[in-house]
Amino acid sequence: MSDHGAPGQIDTSRPHPARMYDYYLGGKDHYEVDLQAAAHVLEVYPGIKTCARTNRSFMHRATRWLAAEAGIRQFLDIGTGIPTEPNLHQVAQQVAPDARIVYTDNDPIVLTHAQALLRSTPQGRTAYIQADVREPGRIMSAPELGDTLDLSQPIALSLNALLHFVPDEFKPYEIVQRMLEPLAPGSYLVLSHCTPDFDPATWEKVVEIYRQGGIPAQVRSRKEVEEFFTGLELVEPGVEVPHRWKPDAEAAAATVTDAEVSFWAGVARKP
């Protein structure tokens, strides 16, 4: 595939998690280096595509629930990834056409696709910030964020399939707290995270493949994932495998095992 006219920006010498995730979801925006790393993961963990699809389905249901049931009209999605329809803003604006969404990712290839993320309804608005979750101050002070979202009103902070790429050395719990701090009461944290709880041996191999590709990775137990929600009010059913978090008919009918999915997911409200 081409580099979408951005030579020198997109690093094709080593894999990137956004492009590997694109491959797992059946997309076409990845390079040979991503394909090779993804093939290694598939060898040791054949359930990875099921895992990616199940997590994506959770994001859709959580976003729909936040817009329809919690009345949220503002979303900050970090670690957006390569657009795969329906994107978060399409799900939110289907419920609430006036919803506003800010997307953030650190891979230049996502920037080349940002137009797909910026096709908002006339009533709503979307914006894109190229930034790394490890720089929460930069994200929260970005002009694009201030121009699009009203920090005095509730915002849903969406961190889907992201924090397993933020090992403890980067202080992920502090990062989450720093992003939640300026958000108004009534805001929400949406989070999903890979876990070794159901198959530790396999996940040790998966993490090693990512690390060998130069991608920092650290999977976490349910207890460690629950810690991200400290000080928040968890929405029922709490921290759960994503296919059992408020399942719709499609999720309820899916025949997936917890080990195939190997994720924890949750949504919680800032009091």
C-alpha atoms as a printed R data frame, in Angstrom:
    type eleno elety resid chain resno       x       y      z
1   ATOM     1    CA   MET     A     1   0.000   0.000  0.000
2   ATOM     2    CA   SER     A     2   1.091   3.614 -0.431
3   ATOM     3    CA   ASP     A     3   2.139   5.965  2.337
4   ATOM     4    CA   HIS     A     4  -0.754   8.309  1.522
5   ATOM     5    CA   GLY     A     5   1.569  11.130  0.520
6   ATOM     6    CA   ALA     A     6   3.278  11.431  3.875
7   ATOM     7    CA   PRO     A     7   6.849  10.245  3.230
8   ATOM     8    CA   GLY     A     8   9.230  10.523  6.134
9   ATOM     9    CA   GLN     A     9   6.441  10.686  8.676
10  ATOM    10    CA   ILE     A    10   5.108   7.137  8.717
11  ATOM    11    CA   ASP     A    11   7.678   4.677 10.067
12  ATOM    12    CA   THR     A    12   7.386   1.468  8.034
13  ATOM    13    CA   SER     A    13  10.542  -0.042  9.494
14  ATOM    14    CA   ARG     A    14   8.751  -1.376 12.570
15  ATOM    15    CA   PRO     A    15   5.210  -2.406 13.430
16  ATOM    16    CA   HIS     A    16   2.686  -0.033 14.973
17  ATOM    17    CA   PRO     A    17  -0.226  -1.197 17.180
18  ATOM    18    CA   ALA     A    18  -2.815   0.938 15.319
19  ATOM    19    CA   ARG     A    19  -1.878  -0.696 12.017
20  ATOM    20    CA   MET     A    20  -1.780  -4.208 13.537
21  ATOM    21    CA   TYR     A    21  -5.232  -3.583 15.048
22  ATOM    22    CA   ASP     A    22  -6.414  -2.456 11.603
23  ATOM    23    CA   TYR     A    23  -5.270  -5.836 10.236
24  ATOM    24    CA   TYR     A    24  -7.060  -7.751 13.028
25  ATOM    25    CA   LEU     A    25 -10.273  -5.874 12.157
26  ATOM    26    CA   GLY     A    26  -9.934  -6.781  8.471
27  ATOM    27    CA   GLY     A    27  -8.707  -3.353  7.317
28  ATOM    28    CA   LYS     A    28  -6.162  -2.603  4.599
29  ATOM    29    CA   ASP     A    29  -4.105   0.201  6.121
30  ATOM    30    CA   HIS     A    30  -1.015  -1.663  7.256
31  ATOM    31    CA   TYR     A    31   2.441  -2.484  5.958
32  ATOM    32    CA   GLU     A    32   4.424  -5.681  5.536
33  ATOM    33    CA   VAL     A    33   6.157  -5.119  8.878
34  ATOM    34    CA   ASP     A    34   2.753  -4.929 10.633
35  ATOM    35    CA   LEU     A    35   1.544  -8.013  8.788
36  ATOM    36    CA   GLN     A    36   4.573 -10.017  9.914
37  ATOM    37    CA   ALA     A    37   4.163  -9.032 13.565
38  ATOM    38    CA   ALA     A    38   0.405  -9.698 13.407
39  ATOM    39    CA   ALA     A    39   1.056 -13.123 11.838
40  ATOM    40    CA   HIS     A    40   3.370 -13.986 14.773
41  ATOM    41    CA   VAL     A    41   0.623 -12.954 17.208
42  ATOM    42    CA   LEU     A    42  -1.937 -15.080 15.337
43  ATOM    43    CA   GLU     A    43   0.377 -18.087 15.591
44  ATOM    44    CA   VAL     A    44   0.461 -17.947 19.381
45  ATOM    45    CA   TYR     A    45  -2.998 -16.412 19.889
46  ATOM    46    CA   PRO     A    46  -5.480 -17.415 17.148
47  ATOM    47    CA   GLY     A    47  -8.250 -15.550 19.012
48  ATOM    48    CA   ILE     A    48  -6.726 -12.099 18.409
49  ATOM    49    CA   LYS     A    49  -9.190 -11.184 15.617
50  ATOM    50    CA   THR     A    50 -12.142 -12.230 17.786
51  ATOM    51    CA   CYS     A    51 -10.602 -10.196 20.603
52  ATOM    52    CA   ALA     A    52 -10.333  -7.060 18.402
53  ATOM    53    CA   ARG     A    53 -13.889  -7.376 17.043
54  ATOM    54    CA   THR     A    54 -15.336  -7.981 20.519
55  ATOM    55    CA   ASN     A    55 -13.539  -4.947 21.904
56  ATOM    56    CA   ARG     A    56 -14.771  -2.822 18.986
57  ATOM    57    CA   SER     A    57 -18.325  -3.977 19.667
58  ATOM    58    CA   PHE     A    58 -17.933  -2.948 23.335
59  ATOM    59    CA   MET     A    59 -16.824   0.544 22.230
60  ATOM    60    CA   HIS     A    60 -19.981   0.851 20.110
61  ATOM    61    CA   ARG     A    61 -22.287  -0.267 22.946
62  ATOM    62    CA   ALA     A    62 -20.574   1.892 25.574
63  ATOM    63    CA   THR     A    63 -20.741   4.968 23.320
64  ATOM    64    CA   ARG     A    64 -24.406   4.300 22.514
65  ATOM    65    CA   TRP     A    65 -25.210   3.845 26.207
66  ATOM    66    CA   LEU     A    66 -23.396   7.064 27.161
67  ATOM    67    CA   ALA     A    67 -25.253   9.083 24.518
68  ATOM    68    CA   ALA     A    68 -28.683   7.460 24.994
69  ATOM    69    CA   GLU     A    69 -28.814   6.628 28.704
70  ATOM    70    CA   ALA     A    70 -26.287   8.966 30.356
71  ATOM    71    CA   GLY     A    71 -27.017  11.980 28.144
72  ATOM    72    CA   ILE     A    72 -23.356  12.537 27.248
73  ATOM    73    CA   ARG     A    73 -22.800  14.891 24.323
74  ATOM    74    CA   GLN     A    74 -18.999  15.217 24.428
75  ATOM    75    CA   PHE     A    75 -16.379  12.522 23.855
76  ATOM    76    CA   LEU     A    76 -12.569  12.530 24.046
77  ATOM    77    CA   ASP     A    77 -11.269   9.387 22.339
78  ATOM    78    CA   ILE     A    78  -7.561   8.693 22.854
79  ATOM    79    CA   GLY     A    79  -5.750   6.003 20.888
80  ATOM    80    CA   THR     A    80  -8.328   6.305 18.121
81  ATOM    81    CA   GLY     A    81  -6.613   4.045 15.603
82  ATOM    82    CA   ILE     A    82  -7.256   3.851 11.869
83  ATOM    83    CA   PRO     A    83 -10.909   4.659 11.131
84  ATOM    84    CA   THR     A    84 -13.160   1.586 10.887
85  ATOM    85    CA   GLU     A    85 -16.824   2.361 10.338
86  ATOM    86    CA   PRO     A    86 -18.847   2.996 12.302
87  ATOM    87    CA   ASN     A    87 -16.438   5.292 14.145
88  ATOM    88    CA   LEU     A    88 -17.173   6.614 17.633
89  ATOM    89    CA   HIS     A    89 -18.639   9.905 16.372
90  ATOM    90    CA   GLN     A    90 -20.979   8.052 13.995
91  ATOM    91    CA   VAL     A    91 -22.301   5.906 16.858
92  ATOM    92    CA   ALA     A    92 -22.705   8.919 19.192
93  ATOM    93    CA   GLN     A    93 -24.239  11.207 16.558
94  ATOM    94    CA   GLN     A    94 -26.701   8.533 15.496
95  ATOM    95    CA   VAL     A    95 -28.174   8.894 18.995
96  ATOM    96    CA   ALA     A    96 -27.400  12.596 19.476
97  ATOM    97    CA   PRO     A    97 -26.688  14.518 16.247
98  ATOM    98    CA   ASP     A    98 -25.274  17.428 18.305
99  ATOM    99    CA   ALA     A    99 -22.551  15.271 19.933
100 ATOM   100    CA   ARG     A   100 -18.984  16.619 19.800
101 ATOM   101    CA   ILE     A   101 -15.962  14.335 19.562
102 ATOM   102    CA   VAL     A   102 -12.216  14.931 19.778
103 ATOM   103    CA   TYR     A   103 -10.005  12.115 18.499
104 ATOM   104    CA   THR     A   104  -6.337  11.652 19.455
105 ATOM   105    CA   ASP     A   105  -3.676   9.264 18.170
106 ATOM   106    CA   ASN     A   106   0.120   9.257 17.888
107 ATOM   107    CA   ASP     A   107   0.490   7.425 14.544
108 ATOM   108    CA   PRO     A   108   0.865   9.727 11.515
109 ATOM   109    CA   ILE     A   109  -1.049   7.198  9.403
110 ATOM   110    CA   VAL     A   110  -4.158   7.972 11.470
111 ATOM   111    CA   LEU     A   111  -3.687  11.651 10.644
112 ATOM   112    CA   THR     A   112  -3.766  10.783  6.922
113 ATOM   113    CA   HIS     A   113  -7.208   9.265  7.514
114 ATOM   114    CA   ALA     A   114  -8.458  12.030  9.794
115 ATOM   115    CA   GLN     A   115 -10.930  13.242  7.165
116 ATOM   116    CA   ALA     A   116 -12.981  10.112  7.807
117 ATOM   117    CA   LEU     A   117 -13.024  11.037 11.487
118 ATOM   118    CA   LEU     A   118 -14.064  14.620 10.770
119 ATOM   119    CA   ARG     A   119 -17.266  13.935  8.820
120 ATOM   120    CA   SER     A   120 -19.552  15.242 11.526
121 ATOM   121    CA   THR     A   121 -23.267  15.916 11.404
122 ATOM   122    CA   PRO     A   122 -24.059  19.602 10.773
123 ATOM   123    CA   GLN     A   123 -25.309  19.920 14.386
124 ATOM   124    CA   GLY     A   124 -22.252  18.294 15.973
125 ATOM   125    CA   ARG     A   125 -18.517  18.689 15.610
126 ATOM   126    CA   THR     A   126 -15.351  16.574 15.457
127 ATOM   127    CA   ALA     A   127 -11.662  17.428 15.757
128 ATOM   128    CA   TYR     A   128  -8.381  15.525 15.638
129 ATOM   129    CA   ILE     A   129  -5.204  15.950 17.712
130 ATOM   130    CA   GLN     A   130  -1.997  14.119 16.867
131 ATOM   131    CA   ALA     A   131  -0.545  13.420 20.296
132 ATOM   132    CA   ASP     A   132   0.602  10.631 22.592
133 ATOM   133    CA   VAL     A   133  -1.395   9.527 25.645
134 ATOM   134    CA   ARG     A   134   1.881   9.763 27.585
135 ATOM   135    CA   GLU     A   135   1.613  13.561 27.219
136 ATOM   136    CA   PRO     A   136  -1.727  14.192 28.950
137 ATOM   137    CA   GLY     A   137  -0.943  17.881 29.543
138 ATOM   138    CA   ARG     A   138  -0.449  18.438 25.831
139 ATOM   139    CA   ILE     A   139  -3.743  16.738 24.982
140 ATOM   140    CA   MET     A   140  -5.799  18.539 27.621
141 ATOM   141    CA   SER     A   141  -4.388  21.949 26.676
142 ATOM   142    CA   ALA     A   142  -4.614  21.440 22.881
143 ATOM   143    CA   PRO     A   143  -6.487  24.268 21.139
144 ATOM   144    CA   GLU     A   144  -8.481  21.705 19.117
145 ATOM   145    CA   LEU     A   145  -9.837  20.292 22.371
146 ATOM   146    CA   GLY     A   146 -10.708  23.714 23.822
147 ATOM   147    CA   ASP     A   147 -12.382  24.778 20.580
148 ATOM   148    CA   THR     A   148 -14.525  21.636 20.363
149 ATOM   149    CA   LEU     A   149 -15.369  20.539 23.898
150 ATOM   150    CA   ASP     A   150 -16.713  22.512 26.860
151 ATOM   151    CA   LEU     A   151 -14.759  21.389 29.933
152 ATOM   152    CA   SER     A   152 -17.454  22.807 32.229
153 ATOM   153    CA   GLN     A   153 -19.841  20.124 30.911
154 ATOM   154    CA   PRO     A   154 -19.521  16.307 31.245
155 ATOM   155    CA   ILE     A   155 -17.190  14.515 28.825
156 ATOM   156    CA   ALA     A   156 -16.694  10.797 28.207
157 ATOM   157    CA   LEU     A   157 -12.968   9.971 28.187
158 ATOM   158    CA   SER     A   158 -12.557   6.895 26.020
159 ATOM   159    CA   LEU     A   159  -9.382   4.792 26.449
160 ATOM   160    CA   ASN     A   160 -10.181   1.656 24.496
161 ATOM   161    CA   ALA     A   161  -7.475  -0.988 23.942
162 ATOM   162    CA   LEU     A   162  -4.821   1.611 24.726
163 ATOM   163    CA   LEU     A   163  -3.302   1.335 28.186
164 ATOM   164    CA   HIS     A   164  -1.763  -2.104 27.604
165 ATOM   165    CA   PHE     A   165   0.687  -0.076 25.451
166 ATOM   166    CA   VAL     A   166   1.565   2.090 28.459
167 ATOM   167    CA   PRO     A   167   3.794   0.050 30.802
168 ATOM   168    CA   ASP     A   168   4.094   1.035 34.475
169 ATOM   169    CA   GLU     A   169   7.296   3.002 33.830
170 ATOM   170    CA   PHE     A   170   5.156   5.628 32.048
171 ATOM   171    CA   LYS     A   171   2.848   5.922 35.107
172 ATOM   172    CA   PRO     A   172  -0.465   5.040 33.401
173 ATOM   173    CA   TYR     A   173  -2.563   5.495 36.561
174 ATOM   174    CA   GLU     A   174  -1.233   9.039 36.953
175 ATOM   175    CA   ILE     A   175  -1.909   9.729 33.263
176 ATOM   176    CA   VAL     A   176  -5.560   8.699 33.631
177 ATOM   177    CA   GLN     A   177  -5.947  10.816 36.787
178 ATOM   178    CA   ARG     A   178  -4.398  13.843 35.071
179 ATOM   179    CA   MET     A   179  -6.887  13.571 32.216
180 ATOM   180    CA   LEU     A   180  -9.859  13.055 34.525
181 ATOM   181    CA   GLU     A   181  -8.916  15.937 36.832
182 ATOM   182    CA   PRO     A   182 -10.077  18.835 34.617
183 ATOM   183    CA   LEU     A   183 -13.272  17.022 33.562
184 ATOM   184    CA   ALA     A   184 -16.582  18.158 35.056
185 ATOM   185    CA   PRO     A   185 -18.504  16.044 37.578
186 ATOM   186    CA   GLY     A   186 -20.805  13.682 35.684
187 ATOM   187    CA   SER     A   187 -18.033  12.868 33.196
188 ATOM   188    CA   TYR     A   188 -17.253   9.230 32.416
189 ATOM   189    CA   LEU     A   189 -14.208   7.020 31.888
190 ATOM   190    CA   VAL     A   190 -14.574   4.221 29.308
191 ATOM   191    CA   LEU     A   191 -11.701   1.760 29.362
192 ATOM   192    CA   SER     A   192 -10.839  -1.642 27.917
193 ATOM   193    CA   HIS     A   193  -7.575  -3.479 28.497
194 ATOM   194    CA   CYS     A   194  -5.916  -6.797 27.546
195 ATOM   195    CA   THR     A   195  -5.490  -9.243 30.400
196 ATOM   196    CA   PRO     A   196  -3.424 -12.393 31.016
197 ATOM   197    CA   ASP     A   197  -6.019 -13.632 33.543
198 ATOM   198    CA   PHE     A   198  -7.504 -16.347 31.290
199 ATOM   199    CA   ASP     A   199  -4.343 -17.573 29.543
200 ATOM   200    CA   PRO     A   200  -1.101 -16.286 31.126
201 ATOM   201    CA   ALA     A   201   1.290 -18.389 29.008
202 ATOM   202    CA   THR     A   202  -0.147 -17.163 25.700
203 ATOM   203    CA   TRP     A   203  -0.156 -13.523 26.782
204 ATOM   204    CA   GLU     A   204   3.472 -13.730 27.848
205 ATOM   205    CA   LYS     A   205   4.296 -14.696 24.241
206 ATOM   206    CA   VAL     A   206   2.038 -11.983 22.744
207 ATOM   207    CA   VAL     A   207   3.619  -9.245 24.882
208 ATOM   208    CA   GLU     A   208   7.064 -10.490 23.843
209 ATOM   209    CA   ILE     A   209   6.163 -10.217 20.128
210 ATOM   210    CA   TYR     A   210   5.044  -6.611 20.599
211 ATOM   211    CA   ARG     A   211   8.159  -5.732 22.591
212 ATOM   212    CA   GLN     A   212  10.427  -7.314 19.968
213 ATOM   213    CA   GLY     A   213   8.738  -5.056 17.418
214 ATOM   214    CA   GLY     A   214   9.654  -2.027 19.523
215 ATOM   215    CA   ILE     A   215   6.129  -1.607 20.917
216 ATOM   216    CA   PRO     A   216   5.979  -1.172 24.712
217 ATOM   217    CA   ALA     A   217   3.350  -3.519 26.154
218 ATOM   218    CA   GLN     A   218   2.070  -4.657 29.536
219 ATOM   219    CA   VAL     A   219  -1.109  -6.643 30.145
220 ATOM   220    CA   ARG     A   220  -2.883  -6.308 33.490
221 ATOM   221    CA   SER     A   221  -5.061  -8.355 35.823
222 ATOM   222    CA   ARG     A   222  -8.659  -7.506 36.641
223 ATOM   223    CA   LYS     A   223  -7.574  -5.942 39.937
224 ATOM   224    CA   GLU     A   224  -5.011  -3.771 38.126
225 ATOM   225    CA   VAL     A   225  -7.619  -2.686 35.560
226 ATOM   226    CA   GLU     A   226 -10.087  -1.844 38.357
227 ATOM   227    CA   GLU     A   227  -7.468   0.514 39.832
228 ATOM   228    CA   PHE     A   228  -7.894   2.831 36.822
229 ATOM   229    CA   PHE     A   229 -11.432   3.496 38.093
230 ATOM   230    CA   THR     A   230 -10.346   4.528 41.606
231 ATOM   231    CA   GLY     A   231 -12.537   7.359 42.905
232 ATOM   232    CA   LEU     A   232 -15.173   6.804 40.209
233 ATOM   233    CA   GLU     A   233 -18.614   5.163 40.347
234 ATOM   234    CA   LEU     A   234 -18.624   2.032 38.176
235 ATOM   235    CA   VAL     A   235 -21.660   1.542 35.954
236 ATOM   236    CA   GLU     A   236 -23.271  -1.920 36.170
237 ATOM   237    CA   PRO     A   237 -22.025  -4.603 35.570
238 ATOM   238    CA   GLY     A   238 -18.681  -3.133 36.726
239 ATOM   239    CA   VAL     A   239 -15.398  -4.342 35.254
240 ATOM   240    CA   GLU     A   240 -16.410  -7.253 33.046
241 ATOM   241    CA   VAL     A   241 -15.281  -9.132 29.940
242 ATOM   242    CA   PRO     A   242 -16.448  -6.861 27.091
243 ATOM   243    CA   HIS     A   243 -18.938  -9.326 25.551
244 ATOM   244    CA   ARG     A   244 -20.830  -9.369 28.868
245 ATOM   245    CA   TRP     A   245 -20.881  -5.591 29.360
246 ATOM   246    CA   LYS     A   246 -24.520  -4.637 28.653
247 ATOM   247    CA   PRO     A   247 -24.698  -7.070 25.705
248 ATOM   248    CA   ASP     A   248 -27.049  -6.308 22.831
249 ATOM   249    CA   ALA     A   249 -28.585  -9.108 20.749
250 ATOM   250    CA   GLU     A   250 -25.454  -9.418 18.616
251 ATOM   251    CA   ALA     A   251 -23.093  -9.679 21.616
252 ATOM   252    CA   ALA     A   252 -25.427 -12.083 23.407
253 ATOM   253    CA   ALA     A   253 -25.524 -14.350 20.354
254 ATOM   254    CA   ALA     A   254 -21.736 -14.331 19.853
255 ATOM   255    CA   THR     A   255 -20.080 -17.615 20.749
256 ATOM   256    CA   VAL     A   256 -16.793 -16.364 22.133
257 ATOM   257    CA   THR     A   257 -14.840 -17.594 25.125
258 ATOM   258    CA   ASP     A   258 -13.345 -15.357 27.808
259 ATOM   259    CA   ALA     A   259  -9.876 -16.681 26.900
260 ATOM   260    CA   GLU     A   260 -10.359 -15.784 23.215
261 ATOM   261    CA   VAL     A   261 -11.312 -12.227 24.160
262 ATOM   262    CA   SER     A   262  -8.902 -11.797 27.111
263 ATOM   263    CA   PHE     A   263 -10.012  -8.233 27.861
264 ATOM   264    CA   TRP     A   264 -11.510  -6.377 30.810
265 ATOM   265    CA   ALA     A   265 -13.767  -3.428 30.152
266 ATOM   266    CA   GLY     A   266 -15.687  -0.918 32.217
267 ATOM   267    CA   VAL     A   267 -17.436   2.439 32.310
268 ATOM   268    CA   ALA     A   268 -17.469   4.680 35.374
269 ATOM   269    CA   ARG     A   269 -18.852   8.098 36.343
270 ATOM   270    CA   LYS     A   270 -16.916  10.925 37.963
271 ATOM   271    CA   PRO     A   271 -18.933  12.026 41.020
